[in-house]
Amino acid sequence: MATREKRLAQFDGSGDPPKDQPMEVLCEDHSGTYLLPFACRWIDGQWRNDNTGGVVAATVVGWRLPRARSEKAAERV
């Protein structure tokens, strides 16, 4: 399992995220960090599910441009 520091290093978390662009987001709760299984967009100061438009009810600690599927699989190893 990836450590918190390793995961955070793979994401940007400073400043404002790119506006109205699909992003992967890293969230954190009392159990640790996790990647949401859907793309999100930063719209009007809120993270929103890119498919449904619903507000993300999680603490987002980082974001990045979506990675290719093979890169995601390599991260889990």
GIKAHU-V377004 format. One record per backbone hydrogen bond with DSSP energy under -1.0 kcal/mol. NH is the residue of the N-H (numbers start at 1). CO is the residue of the C=O. E is the energy in kcal/mol with one decimal. If there is no record, write none. Layout:
BEGIN
{{NH;CO;E} {NH;CO;E}}
END
This chain:
BEGIN
{{7;3;-2.3} {8;4;-2.8} {9;5;-2.0} {10;7;-1.4} {11;8;-1.6} {12;63;-3.2} {20;42;-1.8} {23;40;-2.8} {24;64;-3.0} {26;62;-2.7} {27;34;-3.2} {28;59;-1.9} {29;32;-2.3} {32;29;-1.3} {34;27;-2.3} {36;25;-2.0} {40;23;-2.7} {41;48;-2.5} {43;46;-2.9} {46;43;-1.4} {48;41;-2.6} {49;54;-3.1} {50;39;-2.9} {53;49;-2.2} {56;47;-2.8} {61;26;-3.1} {62;26;-1.3} {63;12;-2.9} {64;24;-1.9} {72;68;-1.6} {73;69;-2.0} {74;70;-1.7} {75;71;-1.4} {76;72;-1.0}}
END
